[in-house]
Amino acid sequence: MAKIQVFGHRGASGYRPENTLEAFELAFAQGSDAIECDLVPTKDGHLIIRHESELGGTTDVAQHPEFAGRHKTMTYYDRFTLDGWFSEDFTLEEVRTLRATERIPDVRPGSAKFDGQFGVPTIDELLAAEFASGKTLILELKHAVHFTRLGFDTVGLLAEAVARSDYAERDIRLVFESFDLSVTADLKRRIGGESKYVFLVADWGMPRDPADLAAFLDDVASKVDGISFDQHILFGQREHWGDLVSQARKRNLLIYTWTARAEDAEASVEEYYLPFVNSGVDGVFADQPDLLRSLVDGLA
């Protein structure tokens, strides 16, 4: 079995405010095989690197009185609402005045010490970063269907950013992800090339009936290159779904899982990581990639 790959989830997000260039660079320094980031649009059509378009949880936007009037309630997919400040209401110039902050400072006080030190990067800046040369970047397009309803073609924006970069000349390998299979397939159609395209699946994205699983995986395999399972599906629902890894493997899909967080360990961190390492997947997203890297290398 090939050695499992370690992916820095939003960079080394256990140590630095997530989705910053500094978190990405640290993840590679810690031995990550790839880093993952999330992309949302600005009002003027740039893709910035944030996990969601709500900016209040990961930036100091609340401390900017000039943006107080932008606070609002947003409805996503007619299913849930969120209060805050949203990237699609800000120009890139305005976003550049914000500073990144730790999402969960009570859990990660070491990372929170870096609050205010880093900016909010764009996809163009990540693709141009010197530390990205020769590396793999996993780019997740967030809520593309939602943003289409708001008038943003985020698939097109990402395709344009990739086309104008020199990633191929610098041997940067790209993987594209989305929680929507049609969006992931659209990315593959519009960007193509040698990149890989992976469908992210949480519980709500799985078929309702286990009898439909085979057809579901066949459909995924016919459209994209891989599937990334929430760990709770992979480990916690095995009796319901069976061995998802072997079933996906039969269809020649790349298989990832997420997210390994050292803070979730109930006993030792090594014991917590072992199910990920032994799962048979190709790659694991980790908030502390150095710790997972150490275990994977020690077991090789």
Secondary structure, DSSP 8 states (H G I E B T S, - for coil): ----EEEEETTTTTTS-SSSHHHHHHHHHTT-SEEEEEEEE-TTS-EEE-SSSB-TTTBSGGG-GGGGGG-EEEEETTTEEEEE-BGGGS-HHHHTT--B--S-TTT-HHHHTTTTSS---BHHHHHH-GGGTT-EEEEEE-SHHHHHHTT--HHHHHHHHHHHS-TTTTT-EEEEEESSHHHHHHHHHHH-TT-EEEEEE-GGGS-SSGGGHHHHHHHHHHH-SEEEEEHHHHHHTHHHH--HHHHHHTTT-EEEEEEE-GGG-SS-HHHHHHHHHTS--SEEEESSHHHHHHHHHHH-
